[in-house]
């Protein structure tokens, strides 16, 4: 007996007890109509006009890839939070041949597409999905013993865990601790680490959580703390790179910047002194960020090993400390580290062609 069958009587009771016998949904009728039109143009050829998916979606082909699944509530879409659904549309699913849509439709249109296929869900499926939405599942310590015990055991290490969030697994919560994730039983007794994988389609749910967290942290970093090399012509997308002067591959990565700019990619650098406040990198990065022209100063260092004649104690030097703290929050293990707009990461030196491929941009301009 699956979870939907076990919860069916309770959910029917919830729905039947509603005075209006209707479930309030997050989207509007206008969003559904907009999403229907976008779905017909962008998605229906694979997922069907009514999001019914391929009839054989459970059967992999000779290469181990799966046909497009239903999005009408008959597969596993109801297991994911609204943000996870958005992320899946942005990045695609390689095993199912679903292309990444982040460069094809806007965030507003992504929400409209979700509104459309969720409009095909019955109330039971929708209530079950709604019961595990992240924004509504932050628990107070008194109501969730798992948080109390986690804080108790980590207090000696001066670690403050994040708020526990529901996961698609009944009775299991996810909480971020420093740059890692811990999964907790709701009775507060058990905690375990590792990756949460949805075996029905191979999705790494922990990676999705990491990407969303990283994206939001980088997005909120102060714009005046970065060194920005703007795209030439219209900006197609933006790439973030954590860099350090004591890093040889950072120098090599910087040499790709002009080619990235030529492809319409803006590149913003965030300073990350790998050895902390006492290391050589912190002092050198502060000198560069305090230069009259930080862009030229960064180029001069990586191209000619020349540092500007500044003391590195200006107001802009705060960016170096802020960058170091940000890198530690998201769990940097080395530089350079490339952060894509969706929060996904590319570690180390990467060539232009590989970056363009990850960004889903054309390999060559037409």
C-alpha positions in Angstrom: 0.0 0.0 0.0 1.6 3.3 -1.0 1.4 6.6 0.9 -1.5 8.0 -1.2 -3.6 4.9 -0.5 -2.8 5.1 3.3 -3.6 8.8 3.4 -6.7 8.6 1.2 -9.3 8.3 4.0 -7.9 11.2 6.0 -7.5 13.4 2.9 -11.1 12.6 1.8 -12.3 13.6 5.3 -10.4 16.9 5.1 -11.8 17.7 1.7 -15.4 16.7 2.6 -15.3 18.8 5.8 -14.6 21.9 3.9 -17.6 24.2 3.8 -17.2 24.9 0.2 -15.9 21.4 -0.7 -13.2 23.2 -2.6 -9.4 23.3 -2.0 -7.8 26.7 -2.2 -4.9 26.7 -4.7 -1.9 29.0 -5.0 -2.4 30.0 -8.6 -5.0 32.0 -10.5 -7.2 31.1 -13.5 -5.2 33.6 -15.6 -2.0 31.7 -14.7 -3.6 28.4 -15.7 -4.6 29.8 -19.1 -1.2 31.4 -19.7 0.5 28.1 -18.7 -1.8 26.1 -21.0 -0.6 28.1 -24.0 3.1 27.8 -23.0 2.7 24.1 -22.3 1.1 23.5 -25.7 4.1 25.2 -27.4 7.0 24.0 -25.3 6.0 20.9 -23.4 3.0 19.0 -25.0 5.0 17.3 -27.7 6.6 15.2 -25.0 4.2 15.4 -22.0 0.9 15.4 -23.9 -1.8 18.0 -24.3 -3.2 17.3 -20.8 0.2 16.5 -19.2 -0.6 12.8 -19.4 3.0 11.8 -20.3 4.2 8.8 -22.3 2.1 5.6 -21.6 5.4 3.7 -21.1 7.0 6.3 -18.8 8.0 3.6 -16.2 10.0 1.6 -18.8 13.5 2.6 -19.6 14.8 2.3 -23.1 17.9 0.4 -24.2 20.1 3.2 -23.0 18.5 3.3 -19.6 16.6 6.6 -20.3 13.0 7.0 -19.4 10.1 8.5 -21.5 8.5 11.7 -20.3 6.4 11.0 -17.2 2.9 12.3 -16.5 2.7 15.7 -14.9 -1.0 15.4 -14.1 -0.5 13.9 -10.7 -0.3 10.3 -11.7 3.5 10.1 -11.4 5.9 11.7 -8.9 5.6 15.5 -9.5 3.4 15.8 -6.4 6.4 14.8 -4.3 8.3 17.9 -5.0 8.0 21.4 -3.5 7.1 24.4 -5.6 10.8 25.5 -5.7 12.0 22.0 -6.6 9.4 21.9 -9.5 10.7 25.3 -10.7 14.3 24.0 -10.5 13.5 20.9 -12.5 12.0 23.0 -15.3 15.1 25.3 -15.2 17.7 22.6 -15.4 15.9 19.8 -17.2 16.1 16.1 -16.8 18.8 14.4 -18.9 17.5 10.9 -18.3 14.1 11.8 -19.7 15.4 14.0 -22.5 13.8 17.1 -20.9 15.8 20.2 -22.0 16.7 23.0 -19.6 14.1 25.8 -19.9 15.9 28.5 -18.0 17.0 30.3 -21.1 13.7 29.6 -23.0 11.0 30.9 -20.7 10.9 33.4 -17.9 10.3 32.7 -14.2 6.8 34.0 -14.5 6.2 31.6 -17.3 7.7 28.7 -15.3 5.1 29.4 -12.6 2.3 29.5 -15.2 3.4 26.1 -16.6 3.3 24.6 -13.1 -0.1 26.2 -12.5 -1.4 24.6 -15.6 -0.3 21.0 -15.0 -1.2 21.3 -11.3 -4.7 22.3 -12.4 -5.1 18.8 -13.8 -4.5 17.3 -10.3 -7.4 16.1 -8.3 -7.9 17.7 -4.8 -6.5 14.7 -3.0 -3.2 14.9 -4.9 -3.1 18.6 -4.4 -3.8 18.5 -0.7 -1.0 15.9 -0.3 1.4 18.0 -2.3 0.4 21.2 -0.3 1.0 19.5 3.0 4.8 19.3 2.3 5.5 22.8 0.9 8.7 24.3 2.3 7.5 27.8 3.0 4.8 26.4 5.3 6.9 23.8 7.1 9.3 25.8 9.2 8.7 24.4 12.7 9.2 26.1 16.0 11.6 24.4 18.4 8.8 23.6 20.9 6.8 21.9 18.2 9.6 19.9 16.7 11.8 17.9 19.1 14.4 17.2 16.4 15.6 20.8 16.4 15.9 20.8 20.2 18.1 17.8 20.2 20.2 18.9 17.3 20.9 22.3 18.9 21.7 20.5 22.2 24.3 18.3 20.6 25.9 21.0 18.4 25.9 23.8 21.0 29.4 22.9 22.2 30.7 23.4 18.7 28.9 26.7 18.4 26.9 25.6 15.4 23.4 26.9 14.8 21.4 24.6 12.6 18.9 26.0 10.1 15.2 25.5 10.3 14.0 21.9 9.6 12.1 21.5 6.4 9.8 18.7 5.2 11.1 16.3 2.6 9.2 14.0 0.2 10.0 11.2 2.7 7.2 11.0 5.4 8.6 11.6 8.9 12.0 13.0 7.7 13.1 16.6 7.9 16.0 18.3 6.2 18.1 20.8 8.0 21.2 22.7 6.9 24.2 22.7 9.3 27.0 24.9 8.1 27.7 23.8 4.6 26.1 20.3 4.9 22.7 18.7 5.3 21.4 16.5 8.1 18.2 14.5 7.9 16.2 14.1 11.1 13.4 11.8 12.3 10.4 13.8 13.5 10.6 12.3 17.0 14.0 13.9 17.4 15.8 10.6 18.1 17.7 9.9 14.9 19.9 12.0 12.6 21.8 10.9 9.5 23.8 12.5 6.7 24.2 11.7 3.0 22.4 12.3 -0.2 18.6 12.0 -0.6 18.0 10.4 -4.0 14.7 9.9 -5.6 15.2 6.4 -7.1 12.1 6.7 -9.4 14.1 9.1 -11.6 17.6 9.5 -10.1 17.1 13.0 -9.0 19.5 14.1 -6.3 17.2 16.1 -4.0 20.1 17.2 -1.7 21.8 18.7 -4.8 18.7 20.7 -5.6 18.5 22.0 -2.1 22.2 23.0 -2.3 21.7 24.7 -5.6 18.8 26.8 -4.5 20.6 27.8 -1.3 23.8 28.7 -3.2 21.8 30.7 -5.8 20.0 32.7 -3.1 23.2 33.4 -1.1 25.1 34.6 -4.2 22.1 36.7 -5.4 22.0 38.5 -2.0 25.7 39.3 -2.0 26.2 43.1 -2.2 26.7 44.2 -5.8 29.4 46.7 -4.8 31.5 43.8 -3.4 32.0 42.2 -6.7 34.4 43.0 -9.6 32.2 42.8 -12.7 33.3 42.3 -16.3 30.2 43.2 -18.3 29.2 41.2 -21.4 29.8 42.8 -24.7 26.5 43.8 -26.3 23.4 42.3 -24.7 23.9 40.3 -21.6 22.7 36.7 -22.1 23.5 35.5 -18.6 25.9 36.1 -15.7 28.6 33.8 -14.3 30.0 34.2 -10.7 33.5 33.1 -9.9 35.1 32.9 -6.5 38.8 33.7 -6.9 42.0 34.0 -4.9 45.4 35.5 -5.8 47.2 32.4 -4.3 45.5 30.1 -6.8 47.2 29.2 -10.0 44.1 27.9 -11.7 42.3 31.2 -10.9 44.9 33.0 -13.0 44.1 30.5 -15.9 40.4 30.9 -15.3 40.7 34.7 -15.6 42.2 34.3 -19.1 38.8 33.0 -20.3 37.0 36.2 -19.3 37.4 38.2 -22.6 36.0 35.2 -24.6 33.1 34.9 -22.1 32.3 38.6 -22.5 32.3 38.2 -26.3 29.7 35.4 -25.9 27.4 37.8 -24.0 28.3 36.4 -20.6 28.9 38.9 -17.8 31.5 37.6 -15.2 31.5 38.8 -11.6 34.3 37.9 -9.3 33.9 37.4 -5.6 37.1 37.4 -3.5 37.7 34.2 -1.4 41.0 34.2 0.5 41.4 30.4 1.0 43.7 30.7 4.0 41.5 33.2 5.8 42.2 36.6 7.3 45.9 35.9 8.1 46.8 34.5 4.6 48.6 36.2 1.8 45.5 36.1 -0.4 43.4 38.3 2.0 46.0 41.1 1.9 46.5 40.9 -1.9 42.8 40.7 -2.6 42.2 43.7 -0.3 44.8 45.7 -2.3 43.1 44.8 -5.6 39.6 45.6 -4.4 40.9 49.0 -3.0 42.6 50.0 -6.2 41.2 53.1 -8.1 40.3 50.7 -10.9 39.7 47.2 -9.4 39.1 45.6 -12.8 42.4 46.7 -14.2 44.1 45.8 -10.9 42.8 42.2 -11.1 43.9 41.9 -14.7 47.4 43.3 -13.9 47.8 40.8 -11.1 46.7 37.7 -13.1 48.5 38.8 -16.3 51.7 40.4 -15.0 51.8 39.5 -11.3 51.6 43.2 -10.4 49.8 44.4 -7.3 48.5 48.0 -7.0 50.2 50.4 -4.6 47.3 50.5 -2.1 47.2 49.6 1.6 44.1 47.5 1.3 42.3 49.1 4.2 39.7 51.1 2.3 35.9 50.6 2.6 35.9 48.2 -0.3 38.2 45.8 1.5 35.1 44.7 3.4 34.3 42.7 0.3 37.1 40.3 1.0 35.9 39.4 4.4 32.3 39.2 3.1 33.4 37.0 0.2 35.3 34.7 2.6 32.2 34.4 4.9 29.9 33.7 1.9 32.2 31.0 0.6 32.3 29.3 3.9 28.5 29.4 4.1 28.0 27.6 0.8 30.9 25.2 1.5 33.7 26.1 -0.9 36.4 23.4 -1.1 38.7 25.2 -3.5 39.1 28.0 -6.1 38.2 28.9 -8.7 34.6 28.0 -8.1 32.1 28.9 -10.8 28.4 29.5 -9.8 25.9 29.3 -12.6 22.7 31.5 -12.4 20.7 28.5 -11.1 23.1 27.8 -8.3 24.8 24.8 -9.9 28.6 24.7 -9.5 31.6 24.1 -11.8 34.8 23.4 -9.8 38.3 24.4 -10.9 39.4 25.8 -14.2 36.8 25.3 -17.0 37.2 26.0 -20.7 34.9 28.4 -22.6 33.2 25.5 -24.5 32.4 23.6 -21.2 31.0 26.7 -19.6 28.8 27.6 -22.6 27.5 24.0 -22.6 26.5 24.2 -18.9 24.9 27.6 -19.5 22.8 26.0 -22.4 24.0 28.7 -24.8 24.7 28.0 -28.5 28.1 26.6 -29.1 28.8 29.2 -31.8 26.9 32.3 -32.8 24.9 32.0 -36.0 
